[in-house]
Amino acid sequence: MGGEPADAHGVLTGDPRTDHRALDAWTVKRTGGLIDLMPLTLTEDTQMVPASALTLRTQG
């Protein structure tokens, strides 16, 4: 691994519902709650989900 945080990598279970809940939780954590779900469809054949999250807060 490179310079990523230790919890930046996870393992899919093969159960799409369980994995989607985990990815949604990852999304909420990484975006400070600004995005609440991972917009993708998982199947039992899904082996990898490369993802990143970037948010920006501005003051007006």
C-alpha positions as CSV (number, residue, x, y, z in Angstrom):
1,M,0.0,0.0,0.0
2,G,1.0,3.6,-0.6
3,G,0.3,6.6,1.6
4,E,-3.4,5.8,2.0
5,P,-5.1,5.6,5.4
6,A,-5.2,2.1,6.8
7,D,-8.9,1.9,6.4
8,A,-8.9,3.0,2.8
9,H,-9.0,-0.6,1.6
10,G,-11.7,-3.2,2.4
11,V,-12.8,-6.6,1.2
12,L,-16.1,-7.4,-0.5
13,T,-18.0,-10.3,1.1
14,G,-19.7,-11.4,-2.1
15,D,-23.1,-10.6,-0.7
16,P,-24.3,-7.5,-2.7
17,R,-26.6,-6.2,0.0
18,T,-23.9,-6.4,2.7
19,D,-21.3,-4.9,0.5
20,H,-23.5,-2.1,-0.6
21,R,-24.2,-1.1,3.0
22,A,-20.5,-1.1,3.7
23,L,-19.8,1.0,0.7
24,D,-22.6,3.4,1.6
25,A,-21.1,3.7,5.1
26,W,-17.6,4.4,3.5
27,T,-19.2,7.1,1.4
28,V,-20.8,8.8,4.3
29,K,-17.6,8.7,6.3
30,R,-15.4,10.0,3.5
31,T,-17.7,12.8,2.6
32,G,-18.6,14.0,6.0
33,G,-22.2,13.0,5.3
34,L,-22.5,15.2,2.2
35,I,-23.1,12.1,0.1
36,D,-25.0,9.2,1.6
37,L,-24.8,6.4,-0.9
38,M,-22.5,4.8,-3.4
39,P,-24.2,5.1,-6.8
40,L,-23.5,1.7,-8.3
41,T,-25.0,-1.7,-8.7
42,L,-23.2,-4.6,-7.2
43,T,-23.7,-8.3,-8.2
44,E,-22.3,-11.5,-6.8
45,D,-19.7,-11.3,-9.6
46,T,-18.4,-7.9,-8.5
47,Q,-14.7,-8.3,-7.5
48,M,-13.5,-4.8,-7.1
49,V,-14.9,-1.3,-6.6
50,P,-12.3,1.4,-7.2
51,A,-13.6,4.5,-5.5
52,S,-12.6,7.9,-4.3
53,A,-14.4,10.7,-2.5
54,L,-13.7,14.4,-2.8
55,T,-15.9,17.1,-1.2
56,L,-15.4,20.8,-0.8
57,R,-17.1,23.1,1.6
58,T,-17.1,26.8,0.8
59,Q,-18.2,29.9,2.7
60,G,-20.1,32.6,0.9
